[in-house]
């Protein structure tokens, strides 16, 4: 058992090096603006999984500033496919498009502005995805999952970030602040459903990472 988990996480994050100035700037500005982007250790693990299955078509629910998406887009494009990414916030969507354009990724991928609950049903239902990344409204994770699972290819992966929600999912009820009780309850129910009904693993690093393999 690792006793100093925070230092171990920091060590793992530092193993993932970014050698592109534009990408490093996107990460830095996102953090400065308090945009909840993926941490480097989780990002590295996500890239590892997407690369290992040679993911061609990838769906991302929750673009934010496009930081995680740019790595997924490159994997998809390398394998002859594309990233489809959905973002509900107009300001973040605009920033993400600008970031993708800087990296030459805008014309090769599909960036959708809208509520994923409304936009997922509009996607071509005959198109299947090898990798789906969920990183949007935590209270809607179950709906996002149920709507996108049918779009996943056999042996495809759904990668879910922030499942532990600041670690509160593992806390006793009395230690969960009142304003977070509904989200925590929904996440616990979601995790239990995945654990009982799907090929699922929960990994307690970052803020909780879940993987479902179809």
ROKOLMAR-235869 format. One record per residue: residue number from 1; residue in one letter; chain; x, y, z of N, C-alpha, C in turn. Coordinates in Angstrom, 3 decimals. Atoms other than C-alpha are relative to their C-alpha. Layout:
<sites>
    i  aa  ch        nu        nv        nw       cau       cav       caw        cu        cv        cw
  NUM   A   A         X         Y         Z         X         Y         Z         X         Y         Z
...
</sites>
This chain:
<sites>
    i  aa  ch        nu        nv        nw       cau       cav       caw        cu        cv        cw
    1   X   A     0.840    -1.194     0.000     0.000     0.000     0.000     0.882     1.255     0.000
    2   X   A    -0.750    -1.255     0.056     1.333     3.423    -0.969    -0.496     0.934     1.100
    3   X   A     0.408    -0.846    -1.114     1.318     5.611     2.132    -0.136     1.462    -0.400
    4   X   A     0.077    -1.389     0.446     2.029     8.969     0.469    -0.518     0.031    -1.432
    5   X   A     0.616     0.129     1.319    -0.437     8.833    -2.396     0.168     1.273    -0.825
    6   X   A    -0.121    -1.260     0.732    -0.192    12.537    -3.312     1.372     0.128    -0.656
    7   X   A    -1.337    -0.070     0.571     3.564    12.382    -3.819     0.171    -1.022    -1.121
    8   X   A    -0.066     1.031     1.044     3.199     9.179    -5.817    -0.727     0.463    -1.254
    9   X   A     0.755    -0.536     1.138     0.572    10.845    -8.034     0.801     1.077    -0.718
   10   X   A    -0.825    -1.060     0.587     2.836    13.840    -8.557     1.139    -0.604    -0.811
   11   X   A    -1.092     0.678     0.703     5.676    11.505    -9.545    -0.490    -0.568    -1.332
   12   X   A     0.570     0.582     1.226     3.426     9.730   -12.078    -0.344     1.087    -1.014
   13   X   A     0.345    -1.099     0.901     2.238    13.040   -13.512     1.240     0.563    -0.689
   14   X   A    -1.225    -0.573     0.558     5.794    14.246   -14.017     0.651    -0.908    -1.040
   15   X   A    -0.526     0.912     1.020     6.577    11.164   -16.103    -0.534     0.338    -1.392
   16   X   A     0.595    -0.377     1.285     4.280    12.528   -18.806     0.503     1.386    -0.380
   17   X   A    -0.615    -1.267     0.385     6.297    15.235   -20.514    -0.652     0.554    -1.265
   18   X   A     0.550    -0.690     1.162     4.863    17.781   -22.937     1.104     0.837    -0.615
   19   X   A    -1.118    -0.694     0.630     7.441    18.997   -25.423    -0.448     0.964    -1.095
   20   X   A     0.516    -0.969     0.956     5.167    21.214   -27.529    -0.440     1.262     0.743
   21   X   A     0.298    -1.257    -0.693     4.946    24.855   -26.499    -1.491     0.332    -0.043
   22   X   A     1.425    -0.327     0.132     1.380    25.277   -27.820    -0.832    -0.849     0.955
   23   X   A     0.748     0.908    -0.863     0.106    22.235   -25.930     0.224     0.351     1.467
   24   X   A    -0.315    -0.394    -1.373     1.887    23.269   -22.745    -0.739     1.280     0.371
   25   X   A     0.712    -1.263    -0.244     0.313    26.725   -23.070    -1.490    -0.248     0.196
   26   X   A     1.417     0.345    -0.156    -3.172    25.219   -23.495    -0.242    -0.563     1.393
   27   X   A     0.118     0.564    -1.345    -2.644    23.207   -20.322     0.117     1.088     1.056
   28   X   A    -0.252    -1.038    -1.007    -1.265    26.176   -18.373    -1.157     0.994     0.088
   29   X   A     1.090    -0.977     0.003    -4.004    28.603   -19.434    -1.296    -0.610     0.518
   30   X   A     1.199     0.681    -0.499    -6.725    26.045   -18.716     0.032    -0.073     1.524
   31   X   A    -0.144     0.092    -1.449    -5.396    25.540   -15.195    -0.130     1.382     0.650
   32   X   A     0.096    -1.363    -0.531    -5.053    29.295   -14.657    -1.439     0.487     0.014
   33   X   A     1.410    -0.386     0.081    -8.683    29.752   -15.720    -0.902    -0.936     0.800
   34   X   A     0.721     0.957    -0.845    -9.667    26.933   -13.346    -0.978    -0.880    -0.785
   35   X   A     0.753     0.973     0.796   -10.999    24.750   -16.151     0.440    -1.390     0.467
   36   X   A    -0.370     1.324    -0.543   -11.129    21.169   -14.770     0.456    -0.977    -1.084
   37   X   A    -0.531     0.892     1.034    -8.901    19.480   -17.338     0.583    -1.261     0.629
   38   X   A    -0.529     1.291    -0.432    -7.573    15.942   -17.099     1.424     0.161     0.538
   39   X   A    -1.348    -0.057    -0.553    -4.472    15.436   -14.940     0.942    -0.838    -0.872
   40   X   A    -0.959     0.645     0.906    -1.286    14.254   -16.624     0.093    -1.509     0.183
   41   X   A    -0.087     1.448    -0.206    -1.244    10.819   -14.996    -1.179    -0.718    -0.635
   42   X   A     1.192     0.600     0.608    -4.815    10.086   -16.089     0.046     0.144    -1.518
   43   X   A    -0.147    -0.215     1.441    -4.157    11.587   -19.516     0.938    -1.030    -0.608
   44   X   A    -0.972     0.974     0.485    -1.137     9.348   -19.950    -0.616    -1.395    -0.081
   45   X   A     0.664     1.305    -0.022    -3.219     6.304   -18.995    -1.057    -0.090    -1.103
   46   X   A     1.010    -0.011     1.056    -5.986     7.328   -21.403     0.644    -0.169    -1.370
   47   X   A    -0.720     0.124     1.262    -3.545     7.759   -24.281     0.509    -1.424    -0.185
   48   X   A    -0.498     1.381     0.016    -2.022     4.376   -23.412    -1.091    -0.961    -0.458
   49   X   A     1.109     0.891     0.345    -5.425     2.679   -23.654    -0.483     0.219    -1.429
   50   X   A     0.480    -0.288     1.353    -6.530     4.427   -26.837     0.999    -0.476    -1.048
   51   X   A    -1.028     0.462     0.938    -3.221     3.662   -28.541     0.039    -1.515    -0.087
   52   X   A    -0.110     1.456    -0.028    -3.247     0.013   -27.471    -1.101    -0.697    -0.778
   53   X   A     1.063     0.611     0.806    -6.548    -0.632   -29.233    -0.055     0.625    -1.396
   54   X   A    -0.043    -0.678     1.309    -5.550     1.506   -32.253    -1.332     0.677    -0.313
   55   X   A     1.305    -0.648     0.138    -8.649     3.619   -31.747    -0.062     0.865    -1.255
   56   X   A     0.173    -0.731     1.256    -9.890     4.968   -35.056    -0.998     1.138     0.176
   57   X   A     1.002    -1.026    -0.269   -13.137     6.791   -34.319    -0.186     0.139     1.504
   58   X   A     0.045    -0.279    -1.430   -13.296     8.433   -30.907    -1.080     1.041     0.288
   59   X   A     1.028    -0.945    -0.439   -16.147    10.205   -29.109     0.388     0.532     1.367
   60   X   A    -0.299    -0.645    -1.276   -15.482    12.698   -26.321    -1.210     0.821     0.433
   61   X   A     1.124    -0.754    -0.541   -18.283    14.035   -24.136     0.553     0.930     1.069
   62   X   A    -0.607    -0.994    -0.870   -16.989    17.230   -22.563     1.322     0.477    -0.564
   63   X   A    -1.215    -0.481     0.670   -14.499    19.131   -24.751     0.843     0.895     0.894
   64   X   A    -0.665    -1.063    -0.777   -13.672    21.948   -22.300     0.844     0.843    -0.965
   65   X   A    -0.843    -0.836     0.867   -10.706    23.811   -23.848     0.681    -0.795    -1.109
   66   X   A    -0.577     0.823     1.054    -9.783    20.906   -26.104     1.303    -0.660     0.372
   67   X   A    -1.302     0.530    -0.427    -6.768    19.825   -24.052     0.070    -1.519    -0.162
   68   X   A    -0.013     1.459     0.132    -7.614    16.124   -23.738    -0.330    -0.417    -1.427
   69   X   A     0.443     0.335     1.346    -9.274    16.127   -27.142     1.098     0.038    -1.038
   70   X   A    -1.047    -0.094     1.017    -6.180    17.166   -29.010     0.852    -1.263    -0.044
   71   X   A    -0.746     1.260    -0.028    -4.385    14.002   -27.867    -0.824    -1.116    -0.632
   72   X   A     0.875     1.015     0.581    -7.389    11.845   -28.760    -0.158     0.198    -1.507
   73   X   A     0.142    -0.287     1.428    -7.766    13.584   -32.119     1.212    -0.506    -0.784
   74   X   A    -1.216     0.454     0.684    -4.178    12.823   -33.025     0.043    -1.522    -0.128
   75   X   A     0.047     1.463     0.069    -4.651     9.154   -32.183    -0.981    -0.442    -1.077
   76   X   A     1.030     0.351     0.987    -7.853     8.959   -34.236     0.464     0.293    -1.416
   77   X   A    -0.455    -0.398     1.331    -6.368    10.826   -37.193     1.128    -0.901    -0.492
   78   X   A    -1.116     0.891     0.343    -3.234     8.654   -37.120    -0.514    -1.339    -0.512
   79   X   A     0.566     1.296     0.378    -5.461     5.590   -37.470    -1.065     0.104    -1.083
   80   X   A     0.915    -0.173     1.117    -7.518     7.034   -40.315    -1.429     0.344     0.392
   81   X   A     1.339    -0.359    -0.456   -10.487     8.169   -38.226    -0.056     1.440     0.463
   82   X   A     0.150    -1.365    -0.489   -11.671    11.250   -36.417    -0.535     0.011     1.428
   83   X   A     0.586    -0.256    -1.314   -12.566    12.633   -33.012    -1.279     0.793    -0.178
   84   X   A     1.230    -0.791    -0.115   -16.121    13.781   -32.400    -0.092     0.427     1.460
   85   X   A    -0.002    -0.486    -1.375   -16.243    15.995   -29.320    -1.133     0.995     0.214
   86   X   A     1.195    -0.790    -0.292   -19.224    17.683   -27.659     0.234     0.859     1.242
   87   X   A    -0.152    -0.931    -1.123   -19.182    20.757   -25.406    -1.239     0.900     0.109
   88   X   A     1.218    -0.780    -0.217   -22.151    22.574   -23.868     0.278     1.487     0.191
   89   X   A    -0.327    -1.389    -0.313   -20.343    25.787   -22.888     0.538     0.716    -1.239
   90   X   A    -0.355    -0.682     1.246   -20.113    28.265   -25.779     1.407     0.608     0.045
   91   X   A    -1.323    -0.618    -0.126   -17.015    30.075   -24.480     1.105    -1.054    -0.097
   92   X   A    -1.017     1.054     0.048   -15.067    26.851   -23.924     0.071    -0.637    -1.381
   93   X   A     0.033     0.564     1.353   -16.188    25.501   -27.294     0.803     0.876    -0.958
   94   X   A    -0.730    -0.946     0.859   -14.817    28.629   -28.984     1.505    -0.109     0.239
   95   X   A    -1.421     0.136    -0.334   -11.492    28.328   -27.152     0.560    -1.313    -0.549
   96   X   A    -0.440     1.315     0.487   -11.276    24.623   -28.035     0.205     0.021    -1.513
   97   X   A    -0.130    -0.082     1.462   -11.852    25.351   -31.730     1.269     0.765    -0.380
   98   X   A    -1.213    -0.784     0.268    -9.102    27.972   -31.654     1.248    -0.841     0.266
   99   X   A    -1.148     0.853    -0.335    -6.743    25.508   -29.987     0.199    -1.094    -1.041
  100   X   A    -0.100     1.033     1.032    -7.529    22.783   -32.513     0.544     0.588    -1.301
  101   X   A    -0.465    -0.643     1.236    -6.950    25.240   -35.352     1.502     0.275     0.065
  102   X   A    -1.431    -0.258    -0.169    -3.522    26.188   -33.954     0.832    -1.246    -0.283
  103   X   A    -0.724     1.256     0.147    -2.539    22.524   -34.083    -0.337    -0.738    -1.289
  104   X   A     0.353     0.611     1.281    -4.003    21.820   -37.523    -0.967    -1.159     0.114
  105   X   A     0.915     1.117    -0.248    -6.713    19.557   -36.113    -1.468     0.329    -0.279
  106   X   A     1.400    -0.426     0.089    -9.878    21.574   -36.715    -0.739    -0.641    -1.166
  107   X   A     0.671     0.509     1.201   -10.657    20.393   -40.244    -0.051    -1.524    -0.069
  108   X   A    -0.070     1.463     0.041    -9.880    16.739   -39.480    -0.954    -0.658     0.992
  109   X   A     0.820     0.541    -1.079   -12.295    16.360   -36.568    -1.292     0.794     0.137
  110   X   A     1.321    -0.620    -0.138   -15.858    17.221   -35.552    -0.181     0.537     1.411
  111   X   A     0.177    -0.657    -1.291   -16.452    19.729   -32.754    -1.423     0.542     0.077
  112   X   A     1.418    -0.306    -0.090   -20.072    20.059   -31.654    -0.280     0.856     1.227
  113   X   A     0.448    -0.840    -1.106   -21.539    22.851   -29.522    -1.425    -0.393     0.345
  114   X   A     1.352     0.371    -0.408   -24.544    21.677   -27.522     0.005    -0.913     1.201
  115   X   A     0.199     0.908    -1.123   -25.930    19.564   -24.711     0.132    -1.434    -0.506
  116   X   A    -0.243     1.366     0.466   -24.630    16.011   -25.097    -1.267    -0.850     0.054
  117   X   A     1.244     0.762    -0.093   -28.023    14.673   -23.997    -0.863     0.194    -1.240
  118   X   A     0.746    -0.282     1.232   -29.472    16.290   -27.117     0.812    -0.348    -1.243
  119   X   A    -0.842     0.176     1.180   -26.500    15.890   -29.433     0.353    -1.457    -0.292
  120   X   A    -0.348     1.408     0.246   -25.663    12.193   -28.946    -1.030    -0.694    -0.882
  121   X   A     0.983     0.649     0.879   -29.003    11.058   -30.466     0.054     0.496    -1.442
  122   X   A    -0.100    -0.550     1.356   -28.251    13.268   -33.492     1.178    -0.589    -0.773
  123   X   A    -1.153     0.595     0.677   -25.011    11.428   -34.235    -0.451    -1.129    -0.918
  124   X   A     0.269     1.130     0.899   -24.943     8.896   -37.055     0.038    -1.284     0.824
  125   X   A     0.086     1.173    -0.869   -26.151     5.839   -35.160     0.618    -1.254    -0.620
  126   X   A    -0.647     1.146     0.649   -24.573     3.516   -37.709     1.524     0.075     0.142
  127   X   A    -1.439    -0.171    -0.189   -21.121     4.918   -36.948     0.383    -0.480     1.398
  128   X   A    -0.432     0.540    -1.279   -19.326     3.046   -34.188     1.347     0.592     0.410
  129   X   A    -1.220    -0.581    -0.555   -16.586     4.315   -31.925     0.809    -1.067     0.731
  130   X   A    -0.896     0.943    -0.667   -13.568     2.423   -30.635     0.301     0.446     1.429
  131   X   A    -0.367    -0.567    -1.299   -13.014     4.732   -27.685    -0.932     1.170     0.287
  132   X   A     0.891    -1.085    -0.417   -15.416     6.995   -25.779     0.508     0.535     1.334
  133   X   A    -0.504    -0.648    -1.208   -14.247     9.488   -23.157    -1.113     0.828     0.627
  134   X   A     1.015    -0.754    -0.737   -16.755    10.738   -20.564     0.671     0.912     1.007
  135   X   A    -0.569    -0.968    -0.941   -15.725    13.921   -18.777    -0.843     1.273    -0.039
  136   X   A     0.921    -1.139     0.022   -18.762    16.182   -18.502    -0.751     0.050     1.334
  137   X   A     0.786    -0.128    -1.236   -21.543    16.769   -15.955    -0.091    -1.340     0.732
  138   X   A    -0.076     1.267    -0.735   -21.026    14.114   -13.268    -1.379    -0.549     0.341
  139   X   A     1.338     0.447    -0.339   -24.701    14.024   -12.345    -0.729    -0.666    -1.148
  140   X   A     0.624     0.579     1.190   -25.527    12.949   -15.905     0.791    -1.172    -0.563
  141   X   A    -0.854     1.062     0.526   -22.889    10.239   -16.255    -0.784    -1.237    -0.436
  142   X   A     0.761     1.198     0.360   -25.411     7.398   -16.268    -0.700     0.185    -1.333
  143   X   A     0.696    -0.255     1.273   -27.434     9.002   -19.078     0.985     0.051    -1.157
  144   X   A    -1.013    -0.057     1.062   -24.304     9.792   -21.086     0.455    -1.412    -0.363
  145   X   A    -0.480     1.360     0.217   -23.141     6.211   -20.655    -1.026    -0.817    -0.775
  146   X   A     1.044     0.805     0.642   -26.455     4.625   -21.620    -0.230     0.438    -1.447
  147   X   A     0.231    -0.500     1.354   -26.782     6.851   -24.683     1.163    -0.327    -0.937
  148   X   A    -1.172     0.202     0.852   -23.245     6.194   -25.921     0.453    -1.460    -0.092
  149   X   A    -0.477     1.385    -0.013   -22.751     2.507   -25.054    -0.367    -0.722    -1.295
  150   X   A     0.424     0.636     1.247   -24.699     1.426   -28.134     0.826     0.425    -1.202
  151   X   A    -0.849    -0.491     1.084   -22.289     3.454   -30.282     1.412    -0.569     0.073
  152   X   A    -1.345     0.538    -0.222   -19.280     1.536   -28.953     0.206    -1.295    -0.771
  153   X   A    -0.356     1.230     0.707   -17.592    -1.085   -31.108     0.263    -1.138     0.982
  154   X   A    -0.401     1.150    -0.805   -17.079    -4.602   -29.798     1.483     0.135     0.339
  155   X   A    -1.356    -0.152    -0.530   -13.903    -4.599   -27.682     0.426     1.456     0.164
  156   X   A    -0.292    -1.405    -0.219   -14.122    -0.821   -27.530     0.009     0.335     1.490
  157   X   A    -0.144    -0.430    -1.390   -13.466     1.136   -24.335    -0.742     1.305     0.248
  158   X   A     0.511    -1.269    -0.507   -15.442     3.757   -22.459     0.864     0.369     1.205
  159   X   A    -0.934    -0.476    -1.019   -13.028     5.759   -20.307    -0.685     1.142     0.754
  160   X   A     0.783    -0.954    -0.796   -14.674     7.694   -17.455     0.887     0.642     1.054
  161   X   A    -0.847    -0.697    -0.952   -12.854    10.370   -15.465    -0.828     0.580     1.146
  162   X   A     0.600    -0.663    -1.169   -13.611    11.870   -12.025    -1.156    -0.767     0.626
  163   X   A     1.090     0.806    -0.559   -15.780     8.993   -10.844    -0.095     0.100     1.523
  164   X   A     0.022    -0.075    -1.459   -14.797     9.523    -7.216    -0.387     1.386     0.504
  165   X   A     0.441    -1.367    -0.293   -15.751    13.234    -7.311     0.667     0.560     1.263
  166   X   A    -0.795    -0.582    -1.097   -13.029    14.757    -5.120     0.165    -0.975     1.170
  167   X   A    -0.122     1.018    -1.043   -12.909    11.474    -3.195    -1.240    -0.162     0.848
  168   X   A     1.196     0.011    -0.850   -16.378    12.106    -1.750    -0.826    -1.273    -0.142
  169   X   A     0.762     1.229     0.205   -17.860     8.936    -3.245     0.375    -1.048     1.046
  170   X   A    -0.474     0.987    -0.976   -15.761     6.918    -0.801    -0.197     0.452     1.450
  171   X   A     0.207    -0.511    -1.356   -16.613     9.116     2.190    -1.328    -0.490     0.578
  172   X   A     1.290     0.303    -0.640   -19.336     8.374     4.717    -0.957     1.143    -0.292
  173   X   A     1.009    -0.996     0.363   -22.602    10.236     4.108     0.121     1.290     0.797
  174   X   A    -0.076    -1.197    -0.836   -22.081    12.615     7.022     1.166     0.916    -0.367
  175   X   A    -1.141    -0.813     0.426   -18.811    13.815     5.490    -0.171     0.613    -1.382
  176   X   A     0.279    -0.561     1.322   -20.411    14.724     2.149    -0.772     1.305     0.170
  177   X   A     0.724    -1.273    -0.106   -21.366    18.435     1.957    -1.372    -0.084    -0.655
  178   X   A     1.385     0.087     0.456   -25.073    18.955     1.417    -0.137     0.307    -1.485
  179   X   A     0.140    -0.407     1.404   -24.575    20.655    -1.965     0.487    -1.066    -0.981
  180   X   A    -0.527     1.048     0.872   -22.815    17.538    -3.299    -0.706    -1.346     0.178
  181   X   A     0.610     1.297    -0.328   -25.066    14.828    -1.880    -0.678    -0.660    -1.195
  182   X   A     0.701     0.580     1.152   -27.149    14.363    -5.051     0.988    -0.560    -1.016
  183   X   A    -1.006     0.467     0.956   -24.111    14.109    -7.336     0.696    -1.258     0.515
  184   X   A    -0.686     1.156    -0.586   -22.359    11.699    -4.954    -0.904    -1.229    -0.025
  185   X   A     0.944     1.128     0.026   -25.482     9.526    -4.671    -0.115    -0.563    -1.414
  186   X   A     0.127     0.459     1.386   -25.846     9.376    -8.454     1.261    -0.716    -0.470
  187   X   A    -1.255     0.655     0.391   -22.182     8.507    -8.920     0.133    -1.369     0.652
  188   X   A    -0.046     1.300    -0.664   -22.386     5.733    -6.347    -0.915    -1.000    -0.694
  189   X   A     0.943     0.882     0.694   -25.442     4.295    -8.090     0.545    -0.398    -1.370
  190   X   A    -0.589     0.264     1.307   -23.673     4.579   -11.452     1.117    -1.033     0.100
  191   X   A    -1.110     0.928    -0.203   -20.560     2.802   -10.180    -0.516    -1.403     0.312
  192   X   A     0.556     1.307    -0.353   -22.637     0.004    -8.649    -0.622    -0.683    -1.219
  193   X   A     0.615     0.563     1.213   -24.540    -0.468   -11.920     1.077    -0.524    -0.946
  194   X   A    -1.098     0.433     0.867   -21.322    -0.623   -13.933     0.660    -1.252     0.551
  195   X   A    -0.692     1.109    -0.643   -19.780    -3.013   -11.429    -0.778    -1.311    -0.115
  196   X   A     0.841     1.201     0.024   -22.717    -5.424   -11.544    -0.363    -0.456    -1.417
  197   X   A     0.586     0.325     1.298   -23.767    -5.267   -15.197     0.963     0.067    -1.185
  198   X   A    -0.909    -0.199     1.131   -20.694    -4.449   -17.304     1.404    -0.516     0.322
  199   X   A    -1.403     0.362    -0.143   -17.088    -5.415   -17.865     0.739     1.262     0.426
  200   X   A    -0.373    -1.301    -0.563   -15.883    -2.643   -15.568     1.095    -0.128     1.050
  201   X   A    -1.000    -0.087    -1.056   -12.919    -1.659   -13.420     0.077     1.450     0.468
  202   X   A    -0.180    -1.330    -0.586   -12.598     1.312   -11.056     1.409     0.082     0.563
  203   X   A    -1.376    -0.188    -0.452    -9.074     2.591   -10.458     0.087     1.271     0.842
  204   X   A    -0.013    -1.141    -0.913    -8.468     4.885    -7.477     1.230     0.889    -0.159
  205   X   A    -1.049    -1.001     0.151    -6.005     7.345    -8.976    -0.593     1.177    -0.757
  206   X   A     0.620    -1.219     0.487    -6.486    10.867   -10.255    -1.151     0.308     0.944
  207   X   A     1.203    -0.148    -0.823   -10.029    11.481    -9.044    -0.953    -1.155    -0.263
  208   X   A     0.803     1.182     0.266   -11.198     7.980    -9.863    -0.214    -0.198    -1.483
  209   X   A     0.107     0.299     1.424   -10.976     6.415   -13.318    -0.738    -1.311    -0.183
  210   X   A     0.737     1.220     0.300   -13.453     3.888   -14.655     0.185    -0.401    -1.452
  211   X   A    -0.082     0.520     1.353   -13.037     1.673   -17.705    -1.048    -1.077    -0.202
  212   X   A     0.946     1.034     0.413   -15.725    -0.348   -19.426     0.454    -0.519    -1.356
  213   X   A    -0.381     0.628     1.266   -14.733    -2.814   -22.144    -1.193    -0.781    -0.512
  214   X   A     1.193     0.648     0.557   -17.493    -4.000   -24.451     0.350    -1.395    -0.501
</sites>
